[in-house]
Amino acid sequence: MRMRMMRGWLVVLLVVSGALLWACGGSTPSTDPPAATTESTSGETAVIDGAALLEERCVACHGLSRVTGARYTQEEWQQIVTIMVQKGAVLNTQEKTVLVAHLAETYKP
């Protein structure tokens, strides 16, 4: 029973990942991504907003409803975001970490 559930989740993950890959396949990433952090006049760096990253970077390739309708664990979101970066999503390491944390907390199973 447990293996069947795991297999089912794997199939769902593969289907959604394939759909996301297909949706992002034709986009050309910008060489200069919009800044997710800003520096204040005191020299401090502002906190990166995961929700803003989601809206700014992910909708360049696919609709927001594709993400907001999904429910995954932290590890699954990590894999999906890694695949999206490989396909051209423009995120630095810190932005990727913040985005995955936001997705995992907001869109968890």
Secondary structure, DSSP 8 states (H G I E B T S, - for coil): -HHHHHHHHHHHHHHHHHHHHHHHTT----SS---S--B-TTS-B----HHHHHHHHGGGTS-HHHHHT----HHHHHHHHHHHHHTT----HHHHHHHHHHHHHHS--
